[in-house]
């Protein structure tokens, strides 16, 4: 892992987004010194459930929320800490995300940038966690309806799975690295439910081919793909926010957009539903040298995908 603290000071040296903690990402992604945390760990707002189960707690419950400047533009932001229970969402964790999104609407901020890294609902908290995720989804869509765009960044080791995978797809823009992963069910869940013949979770290459950033970009599940570099994520987030603050693109979810999404999903099932491996799908999409897609650098991959990806 590289240790440069400010990509603006040292723009050449890449700083791994995947290997950084939630707070390292917040302090390096946004303008230097601009992040102001709401409910910091010193407030000790912890899960009411974990202590009863003798489970470890975190004084921020695994998520930091606050406001910052992104290229001088004021935004609200949250970063999930994958090092605490895989970024799983419990009652307090979810409430902090909901509160952030509601405050973003009340304060009419330019955008919300969510640094998602989560395996989904925290199983220790059962129904409280499930309800929390559903409330995050509602709050995100309420923010969009109020004209506040939501940008999601996915590049952490734990990916964006379960409820937070759905939350991510409710956002205006999803930015991923190849190393990021995005899906509803995790590999182990699919294997447990349907057998190893359906999906071998030990086949890490298959896991990344199926849920990694390149496949999600080709399938239209994310709008931008970048290298595993915090500076690259920062640039992509700035461009995404500018779509709405400068170019005037509407943030709210429209019926037309939903119908377009539904047509894309129908086409995916029709064209690729019977294909067993992402390489077969990439071949059907006529991606040149499809088997070599995992080896391509990001720029070469974007060029190869330019006229063939879905949802562009």
C-alpha positions in Angstrom: 0.0 0.0 0.0 1.3 3.4 -0.8 1.1 6.1 1.9 1.0 9.5 0.1 -1.6 11.5 2.1 -2.7 14.0 -0.6 -3.1 13.0 -4.3 -3.3 16.8 -5.1 0.3 17.2 -3.7 1.6 14.1 -5.4 -0.7 13.4 -8.4 1.6 10.9 -10.1 1.8 8.4 -7.3 -1.3 6.2 -7.2 -2.9 5.7 -3.8 -4.9 2.5 -3.6 -8.6 3.1 -2.9 -9.2 -0.5 -2.2 -6.5 -0.7 0.6 -7.5 2.6 2.2 -9.7 2.8 5.3 -13.0 4.7 5.2 -11.5 7.8 6.8 -8.4 7.7 4.6 -10.6 7.7 1.6 -12.6 10.7 3.0 -9.5 12.7 3.7 -7.8 12.0 0.4 -10.8 12.1 -1.9 -12.1 15.5 -0.9 -10.4 18.9 -0.8 -7.6 18.8 1.9 -8.9 19.6 5.3 -12.5 20.1 4.2 -14.2 17.0 5.7 -16.3 17.8 8.7 -17.8 14.8 10.4 -21.3 14.7 11.9 -21.6 12.4 14.9 -17.9 11.6 15.2 -16.6 8.6 17.3 -16.2 10.9 20.3 -20.1 11.0 20.4 -20.0 7.2 21.0 -23.3 6.6 19.1 -23.1 2.8 19.0 -25.3 -0.1 18.1 -27.8 -1.0 20.9 -27.8 -4.6 19.8 -24.1 -5.7 19.5 -23.3 -5.3 23.2 -26.2 -7.6 24.2 -24.6 -10.3 22.0 -21.1 -9.7 23.4 -20.1 -8.6 19.9 -17.5 -5.9 19.3 -18.8 -2.4 18.8 -17.4 0.7 17.0 -17.9 4.2 18.3 -19.0 5.3 14.8 -20.9 2.0 14.1 -18.8 1.5 11.0 -19.8 4.6 9.0 -18.5 8.1 8.9 -20.9 10.8 7.7 -20.3 14.5 7.2 -19.8 17.3 4.7 -16.8 18.2 2.5 -15.7 20.1 -0.6 -15.1 18.3 -3.8 -13.2 20.6 -6.1 -14.7 23.5 -4.2 -18.3 22.2 -4.5 -19.9 21.5 -1.1 -21.3 18.0 -0.9 -22.5 15.7 1.9 -20.7 12.3 2.1 -20.6 9.0 3.9 -18.0 6.3 4.0 -18.6 2.7 5.2 -15.7 1.0 7.0 -15.2 -2.5 5.6 -12.8 -3.3 8.4 -15.7 -3.3 10.9 -18.1 -6.2 10.2 -17.5 -5.9 6.5 -19.3 -2.6 6.4 -22.6 -4.3 7.3 -25.6 -2.1 8.0 -27.2 -2.2 11.4 -29.8 0.1 13.1 -27.5 3.0 14.0 -25.4 2.6 10.8 -28.5 2.9 8.7 -29.9 5.8 10.7 -26.7 7.8 10.1 -27.1 7.3 6.4 -30.8 8.2 6.4 -30.0 11.3 8.5 -27.3 12.4 6.1 -29.6 12.1 3.1 -32.5 13.9 4.8 -30.2 16.7 5.9 -28.9 17.0 2.4 -32.4 17.6 1.2 -33.1 20.1 3.9 -29.9 22.0 3.3 -30.2 21.8 -0.5 -26.6 20.6 -1.1 -25.2 20.2 -4.5 -24.8 16.4 -4.2 -24.3 13.4 -1.9 -21.3 11.2 -2.5 -21.5 7.8 -0.8 -18.3 5.7 -0.5 -20.0 2.3 -0.3 -18.3 -0.8 1.1 -20.7 -3.3 2.6 -21.7 -6.9 2.6 -25.3 -5.9 3.2 -27.4 -6.2 6.3 -25.7 -6.9 9.7 -27.1 -10.3 10.5 -26.6 -9.7 14.3 -29.3 -7.0 14.1 -31.8 -9.0 12.0 -35.0 -7.1 11.3 -33.5 -3.8 12.6 -30.8 -4.0 9.9 -33.3 -4.9 7.2 -35.5 -2.0 8.1 -32.5 0.3 8.2 -31.5 -0.6 4.6 -35.0 -0.1 3.3 -35.1 3.3 5.0 -31.7 4.2 3.3 -33.2 3.3 -0.1 -36.3 5.5 0.6 -34.1 8.4 1.8 -31.9 8.1 -1.3 -34.8 8.2 -3.7 -36.4 11.1 -1.7 -33.1 13.0 -2.1 -33.2 12.4 -5.9 -36.8 13.5 -6.0 -35.8 16.7 -4.2 -33.2 17.4 -6.9 -30.1 16.2 -4.9 -28.0 13.8 -7.1 -26.4 10.9 -5.3 -23.1 9.5 -6.5 -21.9 6.1 -5.3 -18.2 5.0 -5.4 -17.5 1.2 -5.1 -13.9 0.1 -4.9 -13.4 -1.5 -1.4 -12.4 -5.1 -0.7 -15.9 -6.0 0.6 -17.7 -4.6 -2.5 -21.3 -3.6 -2.5 -23.6 -6.5 -1.8 -27.1 -7.2 -0.5 -29.1 -4.2 0.5 -26.3 -1.8 -0.2 -26.0 -3.3 -3.7 -29.6 -2.2 -4.3 -29.0 1.1 -2.7 -26.0 1.7 -5.1 -28.2 0.9 -8.1 -30.7 3.5 -6.9 -28.1 6.3 -7.2 -27.7 8.6 -10.2 -24.2 7.5 -11.0 -22.1 4.5 -9.9 -18.3 4.7 -10.2 -16.4 1.4 -9.8 -12.8 0.2 -10.1 -12.1 -3.2 -11.6 -11.4 -4.4 -8.0 -14.8 -3.2 -6.8 -17.7 -5.7 -6.8 -21.4 -5.1 -7.1 -24.2 -7.6 -6.8 -27.4 -8.5 -4.9 -26.2 -11.8 -3.5 -22.6 -12.6 -2.6 -20.8 -15.6 -4.1 -21.1 -17.7 -0.9 -24.8 -17.0 -0.6 -25.4 -18.1 -4.2 -23.4 -21.3 -3.7 -25.2 -22.1 -0.4 -28.6 -21.5 -2.0 -28.1 -23.2 -5.3 -25.1 -25.5 -5.0 -21.5 -25.3 -6.2 -22.6 -26.4 -9.6 -24.4 -23.1 -10.0 -21.6 -20.9 -8.6 -18.3 -21.9 -7.1 -17.4 -19.2 -4.6 -13.9 -20.5 -4.3 -13.2 -19.7 -7.9 -12.0 -16.1 -7.3 -11.4 -15.4 -11.0 -15.1 -16.3 -11.7 -16.2 -14.1 -8.8 -14.4 -11.1 -10.2 -15.5 -11.8 -13.7 -19.1 -12.0 -12.6 -19.3 -9.1 -10.0 -16.2 -7.0 -10.7 -16.2 -3.5 -12.2 -15.5 -4.5 -15.8 -18.5 -6.8 -16.1 -20.7 -4.3 -14.3 -19.6 -1.5 -16.7 -20.3 -3.7 -19.7 -23.7 -4.6 -18.4 -24.7 -1.0 -17.7 -24.7 -1.4 -13.9 -22.1 1.3 -13.4 -21.6 4.4 -15.5 -17.9 5.0 -14.9 -14.9 2.7 -14.3 -11.6 3.9 -13.0 -8.2 2.5 -11.9 -7.7 1.6 -8.2 -6.5 5.0 -7.4 -8.1 7.6 -5.0 -7.2 10.4 -7.4 -9.1 8.6 -10.2 -12.2 8.1 -8.0 -12.0 11.8 -7.1 -11.8 12.9 -10.7 -14.7 10.7 -11.7 -16.8 11.9 -8.7 -16.1 15.5 -9.7 -17.2 14.8 -13.3 -20.4 13.1 -12.1 -21.3 15.9 -9.7 -20.7 18.4 -12.6 -23.3 16.6 -14.7 -25.9 17.9 -12.3 -24.4 21.2 -10.9 -23.0 22.6 -14.2 -24.8 20.8 -17.0 -28.2 20.9 -15.4 -29.0 17.2 -15.8 -32.1 16.4 -13.6 -31.4 14.2 -10.6 -34.9 12.9 -10.0 -35.9 9.4 -11.2 -38.4 9.6 -14.0 -40.9 7.1 -15.5 -39.0 7.3 -18.8 -35.7 6.4 -17.0 -37.4 3.4 -15.3 -38.8 2.1 -18.6 -35.4 2.5 -20.3 -33.8 0.5 -17.4 -36.5 -2.2 -17.8 -35.9 -2.5 -21.5 -32.2 -2.9 -20.9 -32.8 -5.7 -18.3 -35.1 -7.5 -20.7 -32.5 -7.3 -23.4 -29.9 -8.7 -21.1 -32.0 -11.7 -20.3 -32.9 -12.3 -23.9 -29.3 -12.0 -25.2 -27.3 -13.5 -22.4 -29.6 -15.4 -20.1 -28.5 -18.8 -21.2 -24.7 -18.0 -21.2 -22.9 -19.6 -18.2 -19.8 -17.4 -17.9 -19.1 -13.6 -18.3 -16.5 -14.5 -21.0 -19.3 -16.0 -23.1 -21.3 -12.8 -22.6 -18.3 -10.6 -23.6 -17.9 -12.8 -26.7 -21.5 -12.4 -27.6 -21.1 -8.6 -27.2 -18.3 -8.9 -29.7 -15.7 -7.5 -27.4 -12.3 -8.0 -29.1 -10.3 -10.9 -27.5 -13.0 -11.3 -24.9 -11.0 -13.8 -22.9 -8.3 -11.2 -22.3 -10.7 -8.6 -20.8 -9.5 -9.1 -17.2 -5.9 -8.4 -18.3 -6.7 -5.0 -20.0 -5.7 -1.7 -18.4 -8.6 0.6 -17.7 -8.1 2.9 -20.7 -7.7 0.0 -23.1 -10.8 -1.7 -21.7 -12.9 1.5 -22.0 -11.9 1.8 -25.6 -12.8 -1.8 -26.3 -16.1 -1.4 -24.6 -17.0 2.0 -26.0 -19.5 0.9 -28.7 -20.6 -2.4 -27.2 -21.5 -1.8 -23.6 -25.1 -1.6 -22.4 -26.7 1.4 -20.7 -24.2 3.8 -22.1 
